[in-house]
Amino acid sequence: MKSKPIIMIAFLMAILPVMSYGQWSTEFVDTTGKVGNLNSIAVDADGYSHISYFDRTNWDLKYAHWDGSAWQVEVADSTGYYGATSIVLDTLGNPHISCKLEFPEYYHCIAHIWWDGTDWQRDVIETGTEMFQDIGDYTAIALDASDYPHVAYTHYPSSDFGYLKYGYKDASGWHTVMIDSIGCVDGVKYCDIALDNQNYPHISYYDYDVYDLKYAYWDGATWHIESVDTAGHVGKSSSIALDSLGYPHIAYTDGTNYGVKYARWDGSAWQIETVESDIGYGFYTSLALDANDHPHISSAEYASDLRFAYWDGSVWQIEVVDDAVGCGWTSLAIDGDGYSHIAYYDDVYEVYDLRYARRAPTGVEETRPIPAALHLAQNYPNPFNSVTSIQYTLPRDSFVRLSIYNISGQLVRTLVNRPQKPGNYTVSWDGRNNNGEELSSGIYLYRLDMGEFKDTKKMILLR
């Protein structure tokens, strides 16, 4: 994809290492600055992943997609001030994203941003009536059978209450309604949306006043609102999916027992169960149903592991996907072949990367070759004026630090500072320091430290 001329296309990210965790493989998608938080993932008909996410360094909305051989990364919108993002693909495989913008200046709005096959387009769904009035901090998007967008979002018009709102687009434009009003600061959080076969919306959300999981749906004539789970502090990070009968399934955080809960409607009542507990808080849950309507859930142990749970038809199976991260957000999708795909944010200090994990269906094991020798390659291109790539190879598990120094030997940027698995790595540097500031032209040194191995090479930045 290309973006409008006024929007700079971000670097093309070469595939980063594939690291195996049982049936899981993980890799880096974007490592340029503080990127990857508030992400959302969707998978197309070819099983390729599409991810929307927040670039905190440049305050951009970014978009990455796998083209079959490499990750393509670009800026979808550079207006600024983004909250949670949500992505869905239309019948042509083009991405549609809902998110919060600051547009016009100092006024927050909820927006629909989409790729029309040629350029990125933007609709403003609703704008706050006062400066800095929070609208769209949490949002979710779905497309109906005609590819019209439906968006759930939060709105905090004052310090006294918060709204759950819903917007939908038809041939005449956008229409918005208030579904629920809750009388406390930031009254509604963590909403998600799914459409049934009549294109009616179903929304899960968190009632911040009484700490409950709630559910709202439209029956064609009126909105219905229910409290699904009221047992303690429950309902943060809610994620909803509808099964083949149109019944809702919801995954969410159990703040009382520090774990993950799951609720499903069986046609007459809500069935609620604990997936896992005492894991240091099951944050950032994301739910997807497989072809058998079995639930799969990604979650984060607070500032620690990326976790995954699925129902095998008899019991919950629990897996640690990545234990070398400080996971700060997750989003899960399942493709048509049963592969699970997770976008996740590594929130470790001085890391802040967008990462991706893929799991083969049960019984399918993927293997990748392990490099035979350690190697630090010359950056390419060199000289460079915007972005350059640095490649290195690890033959074994190592704690790796990849750093950039100026010609005086002063540290200007830390690109990698973490344990890594064997593999071939590519890391991009955008010519900025750790504060996100552009550096001047000159000679810079990049140094790889891995235990007893140290290697340094020169590169030239030309502005």
Backbone torsions as a table, in degrees:
resi	resn	phi	psi	omega
1	MET	NA	152.0	171.3
2	LYS	-119.0	157.1	179.8
3	SER	-108.2	174.7	178.6
4	LYS	-61.5	155.4	-179.3
5	PRO	-57.3	-30.3	-177.5
6	ILE	-78.1	-9.3	-179.1
7	ILE	-108.5	122.5	-180.0
8	MET	-71.8	129.7	175.3
9	ILE	-75.8	127.5	-179.1
10	ALA	-71.5	172.5	-176.4
11	PHE	-60.6	154.6	171.8
12	LEU	-87.5	114.8	-174.8
13	MET	-89.7	116.8	175.2
14	ALA	-68.9	156.3	-178.0
15	ILE	-62.1	132.2	-180.0
16	LEU	-94.3	179.6	-168.6
17	PRO	-64.3	149.2	173.9
18	VAL	-102.4	119.2	-175.3
19	MET	-116.4	132.3	-173.2
20	SER	-94.9	134.8	171.7
21	TYR	-128.8	84.5	-173.9
22	GLY	64.8	-119.7	177.6
23	GLN	-85.3	-1.1	-179.3
24	TRP	-94.1	142.7	166.3
25	SER	-123.4	140.8	-177.7
26	THR	-127.3	153.9	178.9
27	GLU	-158.1	166.5	177.0
28	PHE	-89.0	143.1	176.5
29	VAL	-108.6	-48.1	-178.2
30	ASP	-143.8	128.5	-177.7
31	THR	-126.9	13.3	-175.1
32	THR	-89.8	97.4	-179.4
33	GLY	83.1	-158.9	179.3
34	LYS	-90.0	94.2	-172.3
35	VAL	-131.6	151.0	170.3
36	GLY	113.5	-13.0	-178.4
37	ASN	-73.5	159.9	174.8
38	LEU	58.3	39.2	-173.4
39	ASN	-85.8	166.1	175.7
40	SER	-148.9	144.4	-175.8
41	ILE	-126.4	145.1	171.7
42	ALA	-139.4	153.8	-176.9
43	VAL	-122.6	134.2	-177.8
44	ASP	-87.4	-175.0	-175.0
45	ALA	-67.2	-20.2	177.5
46	ASP	-89.4	0.7	-177.3
47	GLY	81.3	15.0	179.7
48	TYR	-90.8	140.7	-174.7
49	SER	-91.3	146.1	176.3
50	HIS	-128.9	130.8	-172.8
51	ILE	-132.0	130.4	169.2
52	SER	-104.5	147.5	-177.1
53	TYR	-166.7	172.0	-174.2
54	PHE	-102.3	133.1	172.6
55	ASP	-102.7	101.0	-175.8
56	ARG	-75.2	-22.0	178.5
57	THR	-67.6	-45.7	-176.4
58	ASN	-108.9	0.2	-179.1
59	TRP	56.9	46.4	178.9
60	ASP	-111.6	153.5	165.2
61	LEU	-88.6	122.7	-178.5
62	LYS	-114.4	161.0	-177.5
63	TYR	-141.3	131.0	177.7
64	ALA	-127.1	141.7	173.9
65	HIS	-143.0	148.9	178.7
66	TRP	-89.5	126.0	-176.3
67	ASP	-101.2	8.4	-179.3
68	GLY	107.6	-18.1	178.2
69	SER	-137.7	-22.7	-178.5
70	ALA	-157.0	161.5	174.2
71	TRP	-82.1	128.1	173.5
72	GLN	-102.4	125.7	-173.3
73	VAL	-124.2	134.6	179.3
74	GLU	-152.5	166.2	174.6
75	VAL	-87.4	122.8	178.1
76	ALA	-88.5	-30.8	178.5
77	ASP	-157.5	137.4	-177.8
78	SER	-118.7	22.5	-179.9
79	THR	-65.5	-39.5	176.3
80	GLY	107.8	161.7	175.9
81	TYR	62.3	77.3	-176.4
82	TYR	-106.5	139.0	170.5
83	GLY	-98.5	-150.0	178.5
84	ALA	-61.0	143.2	177.5
85	THR	-108.7	157.4	175.3
86	SER	-143.1	135.8	-175.6
87	ILE	-126.7	145.9	174.4
88	VAL	-147.5	155.0	-179.1
89	LEU	-109.2	141.0	178.0
90	ASP	-85.4	-174.3	-174.6
91	THR	-66.8	-18.6	175.9
92	LEU	-92.7	-1.4	-178.3
93	GLY	85.1	10.3	178.9
94	ASN	-83.2	141.1	-176.8
95	PRO	-80.3	143.3	171.1
96	HIS	-125.5	133.4	-173.8
97	ILE	-129.8	135.7	168.8
98	SER	-108.7	141.4	179.5
99	CYS	-166.9	172.3	178.2
100	LYS	-93.6	138.0	176.0
101	LEU	-126.2	159.4	166.4
102	GLU	-101.7	96.5	-173.1
103	PHE	-159.7	118.7	-3.4
104	PRO	-69.5	-174.6	-172.7
105	GLU	-55.2	130.8	177.3
106	TYR	75.4	-4.6	176.7
107	TYR	-108.6	127.1	-179.7
108	HIS	-88.8	148.0	178.6
109	CYS	-145.7	162.3	171.3
110	ILE	-101.6	133.2	-171.8
111	ALA	-130.7	154.7	172.1
112	HIS	-113.1	119.7	-177.8
113	ILE	-121.0	129.9	-176.0
114	TRP	-147.0	158.3	176.4
115	TRP	-96.7	123.6	-175.8
116	ASP	-96.1	9.1	-177.3
117	GLY	103.0	-17.1	178.9
118	THR	-128.5	-45.6	-176.3
119	ASP	-140.3	165.5	170.9
120	TRP	-80.3	134.4	178.8
121	GLN	-118.5	158.3	-177.9
122	ARG	-141.9	132.5	169.5
123	ASP	-114.4	137.0	168.8
124	VAL	-92.8	118.9	-177.0
125	ILE	-80.2	-48.0	178.4
126	GLU	-156.5	142.8	179.5
127	THR	-116.1	140.6	175.6
128	GLY	-61.1	149.0	-175.7
129	THR	-84.8	-11.0	178.1
130	GLU	-132.5	157.8	179.4
131	MET	-60.7	137.2	176.7
132	PHE	63.7	17.2	175.6
133	GLN	-74.4	118.9	-172.4
134	ASP	-72.8	123.2	176.4
135	ILE	-142.5	127.7	179.2
136	GLY	86.5	16.6	176.6
137	ASP	-55.7	-38.4	174.8
138	TYR	-123.5	136.8	-175.5
139	THR	-154.5	159.2	175.0
140	ALA	-151.5	147.7	-176.3
141	ILE	-127.9	147.0	172.9
142	ALA	-143.3	154.3	177.4
143	LEU	-112.8	141.4	178.5
144	ASP	-86.6	-173.7	-175.1
145	ALA	-65.1	-19.2	177.7
146	SER	-99.8	10.3	-179.0
147	ASP	67.7	20.2	171.5
148	TYR	-80.3	139.9	-178.4
149	PRO	-81.8	145.6	172.6
150	HIS	-127.5	130.2	-171.9
151	VAL	-130.8	129.2	169.0
152	ALA	-99.5	143.4	-179.0
153	TYR	-159.9	161.7	178.6
154	THR	-99.0	155.1	179.4
155	HIS	-147.1	125.5	179.7
156	TYR	-116.5	85.3	-175.4
157	PRO	-72.3	-18.9	177.7
158	SER	-155.2	177.7	178.8
159	SER	-79.7	-0.4	-175.1
160	ASP	-98.0	-20.5	-176.9
161	PHE	-161.5	167.8	176.7
162	GLY	-137.2	152.8	-177.6
163	TYR	-113.5	146.6	159.1
164	LEU	-99.1	125.3	-177.1
165	LYS	-125.5	163.1	-177.3
166	TYR	-140.7	132.5	176.4
167	GLY	-127.2	144.3	176.5
168	TYR	-140.7	152.2	-178.7
169	LYS	-113.6	139.3	172.1
170	ASP	-134.9	-165.1	-176.2
171	ALA	-62.3	-22.9	-178.7
172	SER	-94.0	-5.3	178.8
173	GLY	122.5	-159.9	-177.7
174	TRP	-88.5	144.4	175.2
175	HIS	-131.9	137.8	-179.0
176	THR	-128.8	147.3	177.1
177	VAL	-139.3	151.9	171.9
178	MET	-92.9	128.0	-177.7
179	ILE	-96.7	-44.6	-175.9
180	ASP	-143.9	143.2	176.5
181	SER	-123.1	125.8	-176.1
182	ILE	-122.0	128.7	-170.0
183	GLY	-85.7	67.8	170.9
184	CYS	-161.8	167.6	178.3
185	VAL	-60.9	134.0	-180.0
186	ASP	51.8	49.5	-169.7
187	GLY	-59.9	-28.3	-177.8
188	VAL	-125.0	135.2	178.2
189	LYS	-141.5	162.4	169.0
190	TYR	53.9	62.3	178.6
191	CYS	-93.6	153.8	175.2
192	ASP	-144.7	156.7	-173.8
193	ILE	-136.2	147.0	171.4
194	ALA	-143.8	149.9	178.6
195	LEU	-110.6	140.2	177.5
196	ASP	-87.4	-173.4	-174.6
197	ASN	-73.6	-4.7	172.1
198	GLN	-102.2	7.8	-177.9
199	ASN	67.5	23.1	176.2
200	TYR	-86.0	138.3	-177.2
201	PRO	-81.7	144.5	172.3
202	HIS	-127.1	128.8	-171.9
203	ILE	-130.9	131.1	171.0
204	SER	-104.6	148.9	-179.7
205	TYR	-163.0	169.1	-176.2
206	TYR	-109.9	125.3	176.0
207	ASP	-88.0	104.6	-173.7
208	TYR	-75.3	-12.7	179.4
209	ASP	-76.9	-44.1	-177.3
210	VAL	-115.3	4.0	175.8
211	TYR	61.5	46.0	-177.7
212	ASP	-118.6	155.5	169.1
213	LEU	-85.3	128.5	179.5
214	LYS	-124.0	162.7	-175.8
215	TYR	-143.5	133.1	178.3
216	ALA	-128.6	142.8	176.5
217	TYR	-147.1	154.4	178.9
218	TRP	-104.1	129.6	-177.3
219	ASP	-102.6	9.0	-177.9
220	GLY	102.9	-15.4	-179.3
221	ALA	-131.0	-34.8	-176.7
222	THR	-151.7	162.3	175.0
223	TRP	-89.4	139.3	174.6
224	HIS	-117.1	137.2	-178.8
225	ILE	-125.5	131.9	-179.4
226	GLU	-132.0	148.0	166.4
227	SER	-91.2	118.1	-175.3
228	VAL	-85.9	-46.2	-177.1
229	ASP	-138.5	125.1	-178.9
230	THR	-122.3	14.3	-173.5
231	ALA	-87.9	82.3	179.1
232	GLY	91.5	-157.3	178.8
233	HIS	-87.8	97.2	-174.0
234	VAL	-135.5	148.3	170.8
235	GLY	119.4	-9.6	176.2
236	LYS	-64.0	154.5	176.7
237	SER	55.4	37.8	-177.7
238	SER	-68.5	144.7	179.8
239	SER	-139.3	131.1	-172.6
240	ILE	-120.4	146.6	172.5
241	ALA	-146.0	150.8	178.3
242	LEU	-107.2	139.0	-179.6
243	ASP	-86.1	-173.3	-175.3
244	SER	-65.8	-18.2	175.9
245	LEU	-93.3	-2.5	-177.2
246	GLY	84.4	10.9	179.4
247	TYR	-83.4	141.2	-177.8
248	PRO	-81.3	144.5	172.1
249	HIS	-126.1	136.6	-175.8
250	ILE	-134.7	130.8	170.5
251	ALA	-107.0	146.3	-175.4
252	TYR	-163.8	168.5	-179.0
253	THR	-82.4	137.1	171.2
254	ASP	-102.0	96.5	-177.2
255	GLY	-74.6	-17.4	179.1
256	THR	-78.4	-43.8	-176.7
257	ASN	-106.6	11.8	173.9
258	TYR	55.3	54.9	-178.1
259	GLY	-156.5	-154.6	-176.3
260	VAL	-122.5	135.2	176.0
261	LYS	-120.0	163.8	-176.4
262	TYR	-142.6	131.8	178.9
263	ALA	-126.6	141.8	176.2
264	ARG	-141.5	146.5	176.3
265	TRP	-91.2	125.6	-176.2
266	ASP	-99.1	7.8	-178.5
267	GLY	107.7	-18.9	179.4
268	SER	-136.8	-23.4	-177.8
269	ALA	-158.2	162.1	174.9
270	TRP	-82.2	129.4	173.6
271	GLN	-104.3	122.8	-173.0
272	ILE	-122.3	135.4	178.4
273	GLU	-146.2	157.7	175.6
274	THR	-90.0	125.8	178.1
275	VAL	-80.6	-50.5	172.3
276	GLU	-156.9	155.9	-177.9
277	SER	-139.3	169.5	178.6
278	ASP	55.7	43.2	176.6
279	ILE	-111.0	19.0	-179.4
280	GLY	78.7	30.7	176.4
281	TYR	87.5	120.1	-179.9
282	GLY	-90.8	75.0	-175.8
283	PHE	-75.1	161.2	165.3
284	TYR	53.7	50.2	179.6
285	THR	-71.5	146.4	175.3
286	SER	-141.8	135.1	-171.7
287	LEU	-118.6	139.9	169.7
288	ALA	-142.6	148.3	177.6
289	LEU	-106.0	140.4	178.1
290	ASP	-87.4	-172.6	-175.9
291	ALA	-65.1	-18.5	177.8
292	ASN	-97.4	10.1	-176.2
293	ASP	65.8	19.5	175.8
294	HIS	-82.9	136.5	-177.4
295	PRO	-79.6	143.8	172.6
296	HIS	-127.3	134.7	-173.0
297	ILE	-134.1	128.1	169.0
298	SER	-100.9	149.7	179.1
299	SER	-158.8	171.6	-179.6
300	ALA	-124.2	126.6	165.8
301	GLU	-71.4	130.1	-167.3
302	TYR	-48.0	120.0	178.9
303	ALA	52.3	33.0	-177.2
304	SER	-146.8	-129.6	-168.1
305	ASP	-65.3	149.5	162.8
306	LEU	-86.8	127.0	-174.7
307	ARG	-120.6	160.5	-178.1
308	PHE	-146.1	136.2	177.4
309	ALA	-133.6	143.7	174.8
310	TYR	-146.4	151.2	178.8
311	TRP	-91.5	122.0	-175.8
312	ASP	-93.4	6.9	-177.6
313	GLY	105.0	-16.3	179.3
314	SER	-129.4	-46.3	-176.9
315	VAL	-141.5	165.4	173.1
316	TRP	-79.7	131.7	172.8
317	GLN	-103.5	130.9	-175.8
318	ILE	-115.9	134.0	179.5
319	GLU	-135.0	146.3	168.4
320	VAL	-95.1	117.4	-176.4
321	VAL	-81.8	-45.4	-177.8
322	ASP	-146.5	117.7	-178.5
323	ASP	-105.5	12.0	-179.0
324	ALA	-113.4	30.1	-178.5
325	VAL	-133.2	166.5	166.3
326	GLY	-110.9	83.8	-167.4
327	CYS	-67.2	126.5	-176.4
328	GLY	-118.9	0.8	176.0
329	TRP	-176.2	146.3	176.6
330	THR	-139.1	153.5	172.3
331	SER	-147.5	134.3	-171.2
332	LEU	-121.5	141.2	171.4
333	ALA	-142.5	154.1	177.3
334	ILE	-122.0	131.2	-179.0
335	ASP	-87.7	-179.3	-175.3
336	GLY	-68.5	-16.6	178.1
337	ASP	-96.8	3.7	177.2
338	GLY	90.4	4.8	177.2
339	TYR	-75.9	137.7	175.8
340	SER	-93.9	138.2	-179.6
341	HIS	-127.2	130.0	179.7
342	ILE	-127.6	127.2	165.8
343	ALA	-95.0	136.2	-179.9
344	TYR	-148.4	158.2	-173.6
345	TYR	-110.7	124.9	176.5
346	ASP	-90.9	106.9	-173.0
347	ASP	-96.6	18.8	177.9
348	VAL	-66.0	141.7	-178.9
349	TYR	-55.4	132.0	-178.7
350	GLU	68.7	16.1	175.5
351	VAL	-114.5	-79.5	173.8
352	TYR	56.8	60.6	-176.7
353	ASP	-115.4	154.3	168.1
354	LEU	-88.5	127.1	-179.0
355	ARG	-126.5	167.8	-173.6
356	TYR	-144.1	140.0	178.2
357	ALA	-130.3	145.6	-179.5
358	ARG	-135.5	136.0	-177.8
359	ARG	-123.7	128.6	174.2
360	ALA	-71.2	151.5	175.1
361	PRO	-59.0	159.6	-179.3
362	THR	-52.7	129.8	178.6
363	GLY	95.5	-7.8	178.6
364	VAL	-110.6	120.6	-177.0
365	GLU	-113.2	128.0	177.5
366	GLU	-101.9	138.5	177.8
367	THR	-123.7	146.3	178.3
368	ARG	-130.7	144.2	-178.7
369	PRO	-68.0	147.5	176.4
370	ILE	-99.7	128.4	-179.5
371	PRO	-59.9	151.3	-176.4
372	ALA	-88.7	-24.6	-174.4
373	ALA	-142.3	157.2	177.6
374	LEU	-87.0	138.9	-176.1
375	HIS	-155.4	137.2	171.5
376	LEU	-113.3	119.3	-175.9
377	ALA	-91.6	163.6	173.2
378	GLN	-70.4	139.3	179.6
379	ASN	-63.2	156.8	178.4
380	TYR	-146.1	134.5	-4.5
381	PRO	-74.8	162.5	178.3
382	ASN	-152.4	115.9	1.6
383	PRO	-66.1	166.1	178.5
384	PHE	-140.8	160.9	-179.3
385	ASN	-125.6	-4.7	177.2
386	SER	-139.3	-59.8	-177.9
387	VAL	-137.5	139.7	174.2
388	THR	-131.5	156.1	-178.7
389	SER	-112.1	139.2	178.1
390	ILE	-119.1	125.2	-179.1
391	GLN	-112.2	142.1	173.6
392	TYR	-150.1	160.1	-175.2
393	THR	-125.6	133.2	177.7
394	LEU	-115.1	126.8	178.7
395	PRO	-88.5	-9.0	-176.6
396	ARG	-153.9	169.0	174.4
397	ASP	-57.5	132.3	-176.0
398	SER	-151.8	154.6	166.7
399	PHE	-93.1	121.2	-169.4
400	VAL	-117.3	137.4	171.9
401	ARG	-129.6	121.8	176.5
402	LEU	-117.4	118.9	-171.0
403	SER	-129.5	153.8	176.5
404	ILE	-113.4	133.1	179.0
405	TYR	-124.5	150.6	171.0
406	ASN	-81.5	177.5	-173.4
407	ILE	-67.8	-15.9	176.7
408	SER	-87.1	-0.9	178.6
409	GLY	87.4	10.9	179.0
410	GLN	-86.6	133.3	178.4
411	LEU	-67.3	127.7	178.8
412	VAL	-116.2	-26.0	-178.2
413	ARG	-155.1	134.9	171.3
414	THR	-106.3	115.6	-178.2
415	LEU	-90.8	-36.7	-178.9
416	VAL	-138.8	136.7	176.7
417	ASN	-157.5	74.2	-172.4
418	ARG	-165.7	164.4	170.0
419	PRO	-69.4	145.0	178.3
420	GLN	-138.8	151.7	178.8
421	LYS	-85.7	165.2	175.4
422	PRO	-58.3	142.5	178.9
423	GLY	160.2	176.4	176.3
424	ASN	-100.3	122.8	-173.4
425	TYR	-113.9	142.9	170.6
426	THR	-129.2	124.2	178.9
427	VAL	-123.2	134.9	179.6
428	SER	-99.5	144.8	174.3
429	TRP	-123.7	131.9	-174.9
430	ASP	-99.9	15.4	177.9
431	GLY	74.4	21.3	179.2
432	ARG	-114.3	157.6	177.3
433	ASN	-88.2	-174.2	-177.1
434	ASN	-66.1	-15.4	178.1
435	ASN	-95.0	4.1	-179.9
436	GLY	82.0	11.6	-178.3
437	GLU	-91.2	139.8	177.7
438	GLU	-68.2	136.0	178.4
439	LEU	-93.7	156.6	-177.7
440	SER	-79.6	166.7	178.1
441	SER	-61.1	149.3	177.7
442	GLY	155.9	-174.4	177.5
443	ILE	-92.0	132.0	177.2
444	TYR	-126.6	155.6	179.7
445	LEU	-113.2	138.1	171.2
446	TYR	-119.0	134.9	-171.3
447	ARG	-127.2	132.2	176.2
448	LEU	-106.8	122.6	176.4
449	ASP	-114.9	122.5	177.5
450	MET	-142.3	90.5	-177.7
451	GLY	61.1	-123.8	-179.2
452	GLU	-78.5	-11.4	-178.3
453	PHE	-90.9	129.5	176.2
454	LYS	-139.9	135.4	177.9
455	ASP	-146.7	141.8	-177.7
456	THR	-131.5	138.2	176.9
457	LYS	-134.9	159.4	-179.7
458	LYS	-99.0	152.6	171.6
459	MET	-147.7	160.4	-174.6
460	ILE	-121.4	125.2	175.7
461	LEU	-100.8	123.3	178.2
462	LEU	-118.4	116.2	178.7
463	ARG	-87.7	NA	NA
